[in-house]
Amino acid sequence: MIRSSCSSALNYGEALGAGTTNDKVHKLRICLKELRESMRNLNIQVKVNILSENNLASLRNENDQLIRIIVTRIKNSK
């Protein structure tokens, strides 16, 4: 969980400093991939009862919002 969530933040930072539009979109897609991996990880943790649904609701919501933001940034970059 830590790896995918930190990776998405680091790749977003790289996208902000990208030299070309293609490079920016590529890094944003990597960020999106890592955010989706984080969402899958949260879902797994609930299914195996590591964490309760109540504890993860806000994290899932925030992750979903970040996914939507990145998808919008990718669409607007093209």
C-alpha positions, 0 to 999 in steps of 0.5 A: 500500500505504501509503495503504490500510494507513494509512487503515485505522488512521486510520479505526479511530481515528475509529470509536473516537471515533464518536458514534453506533453507526451512525457507528461501524459506518460507519467500521469498514466503511471500515476493513474496505474498506481492509484488504481493499484492502491484502490485494489489494495484497499478493497483487498484489505476490507475483504480479508478483514484487515481493516473495517469498511468504516475505517477505509471509506474516507481513504477510498473516497479520496483515492477515487477523487484523485483517480478522477483528477488524474483522468481529467488531467490526461484528457485535457493534456491531449 
